[in-house]
Amino acid sequence: MTHLFRLDANAATIAEIFGAIQGDDPWSGGHIAPASFAPIITAGRELIPGPLRKRGKRRVTPRVWGVPPPPSVQYDGRNAVLTVRNPHSPFWIGNLRNSEFRCLIPATSFMEWSSSVDAQGRRKQLWFAPSDQPVFAIAGVWKDSEVPSFALLTCEANAALRREGRDRMPAILPADPKAQELWLHGEWRRAEALLQPYSSSLMCSAERGPRG
């Protein structure tokens, strides 16, 4: 499971790339770890009062990575849900069927632990990124409960991640802007079809040092 990703672009650049309102997000770039704030891009519908299904303007807004668990699980601040493995789970499906709760999670790379170890037996960080998108979007979902939070959607791992022993990977959206629009506004059955493994031929990776 992905526990760390990077976003090496500031809020103004993110807003420009994704055609969104920057707002007052102070993001300047760097690592994003669980329980930390990160910029996400919503469709802006949450700012429009009333039941009308008007389209809002995309906006960049900071939220915490990690959704508090279901009420049956006591939330201790450390057991937040970072990723969505089963989008049809009752915990997620209501939000995902309502497109206003879907979001884009901008990133420049994401980390998985390497399956190999160094001479001291320590696993290395292996960073992945699409070679065709300097800043890419991961399919996401947001919730308002104890904290304003979000989680990453996952899909079946591609060949590059399977070689490292992974069975899931972040659901990276295609470079086509229409895919982003579909995720933010489309009917759920069509949007769900975007949850596909990113092509290994369009992905690069690099090791960046041991844990700890």
C-alpha positions as CSV (number, residue, x, y, z in Angstrom):
1,M,0.0,0.0,0.0
2,T,1.2,3.5,-0.8
3,H,2.3,5.3,2.3
4,L,4.1,8.3,0.8
5,F,4.0,10.4,-2.3
6,R,5.5,13.6,-3.6
7,L,4.1,16.7,-5.2
8,D,7.0,18.9,-6.4
9,A,4.8,21.8,-7.6
10,N,3.4,24.7,-5.7
11,A,-0.3,25.5,-5.3
12,A,-0.2,28.2,-8.1
13,T,1.3,25.7,-10.6
14,I,-1.2,23.0,-9.6
15,A,-4.1,25.4,-10.1
16,E,-2.7,26.3,-13.6
17,I,-2.2,22.8,-14.7
18,F,-5.6,21.6,-13.6
19,G,-7.6,24.7,-14.5
20,A,-8.6,25.3,-10.9
21,I,-8.9,28.3,-8.5
22,Q,-5.9,28.3,-6.2
23,G,-7.7,29.8,-3.2
24,D,-5.5,30.2,-0.1
25,D,-3.7,26.8,-0.2
26,P,-0.1,27.5,1.0
27,W,1.4,24.4,-0.6
28,S,4.9,24.9,-1.8
29,G,5.9,21.3,-2.7
30,G,7.4,18.3,-1.0
31,H,6.5,14.9,0.6
32,I,3.0,13.9,1.5
33,A,2.7,11.4,4.3
34,P,-0.4,10.0,6.1
35,A,-2.2,12.4,8.5
36,S,-0.6,15.4,6.7
37,F,-2.3,18.1,4.7
38,A,-2.1,18.0,0.9
39,P,-3.7,19.9,-1.9
40,I,-6.5,18.1,-3.7
41,I,-8.7,19.4,-6.5
42,T,-12.5,19.2,-6.1
43,A,-15.2,20.1,-8.6
44,G,-16.3,23.0,-6.4
45,R,-19.8,21.7,-6.1
46,E,-19.4,21.7,-2.3
47,L,-19.5,25.5,-2.3
48,I,-22.8,25.7,-4.1
49,P,-25.8,25.7,-1.7
50,G,-29.0,23.8,-2.4
51,P,-29.9,20.6,-4.3
52,L,-29.3,21.9,-7.8
53,R,-26.7,19.9,-9.6
54,K,-24.8,23.0,-10.9
55,R,-21.2,22.6,-11.8
56,G,-18.8,24.6,-9.7
57,K,-15.4,25.8,-10.6
58,R,-12.5,23.4,-9.8
59,R,-10.6,24.5,-6.8
60,V,-7.4,23.6,-5.0
61,T,-8.0,22.9,-1.3
62,P,-6.0,21.4,1.5
63,R,-7.2,18.2,3.2
64,V,-5.7,15.6,5.4
65,W,-4.6,12.3,3.8
66,G,-6.5,9.6,5.6
67,V,-10.2,9.2,6.2
68,P,-11.4,8.3,9.7
69,P,-12.6,4.6,9.7
70,P,-16.2,3.5,10.0
71,P,-18.0,4.2,13.3
72,S,-17.6,0.6,14.3
73,V,-13.9,1.2,14.5
74,Q,-12.7,3.6,17.2
75,Y,-10.7,6.4,15.6
76,D,-7.4,7.1,17.4
77,G,-5.9,9.4,14.9
78,R,-3.5,6.8,13.6
79,N,-5.8,4.3,12.0
80,A,-7.2,6.5,9.2
81,V,-8.0,4.8,5.9
82,L,-5.5,5.9,3.3
83,T,-6.6,4.0,0.2
84,V,-9.8,2.6,-1.3
85,R,-9.3,-1.1,-2.4
86,N,-13.0,-1.9,-2.8
87,P,-14.9,1.0,-4.2
88,H,-18.2,-1.0,-3.8
89,S,-17.8,-1.1,0.0
90,P,-20.7,0.5,1.8
91,F,-18.2,2.8,3.4
92,W,-17.3,4.3,0.0
93,I,-20.0,3.7,-2.5
94,G,-22.3,6.5,-1.4
95,N,-19.6,9.1,-1.9
96,L,-18.3,7.6,-5.1
97,R,-21.7,7.5,-6.7
98,N,-22.1,11.3,-6.0
99,S,-19.5,12.8,-8.2
100,E,-19.1,15.9,-6.1
101,F,-17.2,13.8,-3.6
102,R,-14.7,12.6,-6.1
103,C,-11.5,14.6,-6.4
104,L,-8.1,14.7,-8.2
105,I,-5.0,14.2,-6.1
106,P,-2.1,15.8,-7.9
107,A,1.3,14.1,-7.5
108,T,4.7,13.9,-9.1
109,S,5.7,10.4,-7.8
110,F,4.7,7.8,-5.3
111,M,6.7,5.4,-3.1
112,E,6.6,1.7,-2.6
113,W,9.1,-0.3,-0.6
114,S,11.5,-2.3,-2.9
115,S,11.3,-6.1,-2.7
116,S,15.2,-6.1,-2.5
117,V,17.4,-5.1,0.5
118,D,20.8,-3.6,0.8
119,A,23.9,-5.1,2.5
120,Q,22.5,-4.1,5.9
121,G,19.1,-5.8,5.2
122,R,17.3,-2.6,4.8
123,R,14.6,-2.1,2.2
124,K,14.9,0.8,-0.1
125,Q,12.3,3.3,-1.2
126,L,11.3,2.8,-4.8
127,W,9.6,5.8,-6.4
128,F,7.3,5.5,-9.4
129,A,6.1,8.2,-11.8
130,P,4.4,8.3,-15.3
131,S,7.0,9.3,-17.9
132,D,4.3,11.2,-19.9
133,Q,2.9,13.4,-17.1
134,P,5.3,15.6,-15.0
135,V,2.4,16.3,-12.7
136,F,-0.3,13.6,-12.7
137,A,-3.7,13.1,-11.1
138,I,-4.6,10.1,-8.9
139,A,-8.3,9.4,-8.6
140,G,-9.5,10.3,-5.1
141,V,-12.5,10.7,-2.9
142,W,-13.1,13.1,0.0
143,K,-15.2,13.0,3.1
144,D,-16.2,15.4,5.9
145,S,-16.3,13.6,9.2
146,E,-14.0,14.2,12.2
147,V,-11.6,15.9,9.8
148,P,-11.7,17.2,6.2
149,S,-9.9,14.3,4.6
150,F,-9.3,12.3,1.4
151,A,-8.2,8.8,0.3
152,L,-6.6,7.5,-2.9
153,L,-8.4,5.1,-5.2
154,T,-6.4,2.0,-6.1
155,C,-6.5,-0.6,-8.9
156,E,-4.7,-3.7,-9.9
157,A,-1.0,-3.3,-10.0
158,N,0.8,-3.1,-13.4
159,A,3.8,-5.3,-14.3
160,A,6.3,-2.9,-12.8
161,L,4.7,-3.0,-9.4
162,R,4.0,-6.7,-9.5
163,R,7.7,-7.3,-9.9
164,E,8.1,-5.6,-6.5
165,G,5.5,-7.9,-5.0
166,R,2.6,-5.4,-5.1
167,D,-0.9,-6.4,-6.0
168,R,-2.4,-2.8,-6.0
169,M,-1.3,0.6,-7.1
170,P,-2.7,4.2,-7.1
171,A,-5.3,4.7,-9.8
172,I,-3.5,7.2,-12.0
173,L,-5.8,9.0,-14.5
174,P,-4.8,9.2,-18.1
175,A,-3.1,12.3,-19.4
176,D,-6.3,13.2,-21.4
177,P,-8.1,16.1,-19.7
178,K,-11.4,14.4,-20.6
179,A,-10.5,11.6,-18.1
180,Q,-10.2,14.1,-15.3
181,E,-13.5,15.6,-16.3
182,L,-15.1,12.2,-16.3
183,W,-13.8,11.4,-12.8
184,L,-15.0,14.7,-11.4
185,H,-18.4,14.8,-13.1
186,G,-19.3,11.5,-14.8
187,E,-21.8,8.9,-14.0
188,W,-20.3,6.3,-11.6
189,R,-20.2,3.3,-14.0
190,R,-18.3,5.3,-16.6
191,A,-16.0,6.9,-14.0
192,E,-15.2,3.5,-12.4
193,A,-13.9,2.3,-15.7
194,L,-10.9,4.7,-15.2
195,L,-9.6,2.6,-12.3
196,Q,-7.1,0.8,-14.5
197,P,-3.4,0.0,-14.0
198,Y,-1.2,2.6,-15.6
199,S,0.9,1.2,-18.4
200,S,4.3,0.0,-17.3
201,S,5.8,1.3,-20.6
202,L,4.8,4.8,-19.5
203,M,6.3,4.5,-16.0
204,C,9.8,5.2,-14.7
205,S,11.2,4.3,-11.3
206,A,14.2,5.0,-9.1
207,E,15.5,3.9,-5.7
208,R,16.2,6.7,-3.3
209,G,17.8,5.3,-0.2
210,P,17.1,3.0,2.7
211,R,14.4,3.3,5.3
212,G,15.5,5.1,8.4
